[in-house]
Amino acid sequence: MDIGEIRKLAAKFGIEPAGMEKADLVRAIQRAEGLDECFGLASAEDCDEESCMWREDCLFESVVEENVALS
């Protein structure tokens, strides 16, 4: 999902997206939905949320974050 779509979704939850990074914005949406705020924090082995709408982006972000931490 691109950042524009995420911002629109955030607005539906009453979240002001200005100045928020993608991961923080998605986590705010997850919090508003009553879900774990886990976007970009788990590996595929750790995540059992197969039907999560964020899963593909999340796992990609997790890999990016892990690579940044290792550098």
C-alpha positions, -999 to 999 in steps of 0.1 A, spaced: 0 0 0 15 34 -9 19 62 16 -11 82 1 -34 53 7 -21 48 42 -26 85 50 -62 83 38 -68 52 59 -53 69 89 -76 99 85 -106 75 87 -94 66 121 -89 102 131 -51 99 130 -32 130 118 -6 116 95 15 148 90 51 142 98 48 105 105 70 79 89 52 50 72 60 25 99 48 48 127 16 56 108 8 19 102 14 12 139 -9 40 148 -36 25 125 -30 -10 141 -34 6 176 -66 23 165 -79 -11 152 -70 -28 185 -43 -49 170 -7 -54 180 16 -25 169 40 -49 151 45 -34 117 80 -39 105 92 -56 137 88 -93 131 103 -118 107 83 -142 86 92 -169 111 78 -149 140 46 -137 123 15 -159 123 -9 -132 110 -13 -147 75 -44 -125 67 -30 -92 79 -34 -65 53 1 -51 61 19 -85 60 38 -81 27 49 -45 34 56 -54 70 79 -83 62 97 -61 37 101 -34 63 114 -59 88 142 -70 65 151 -34 57 152 -25 95 173 -56 102 198 -47 75 201 -11 88 207 -24 123 235 -47 111 253 -19 93 
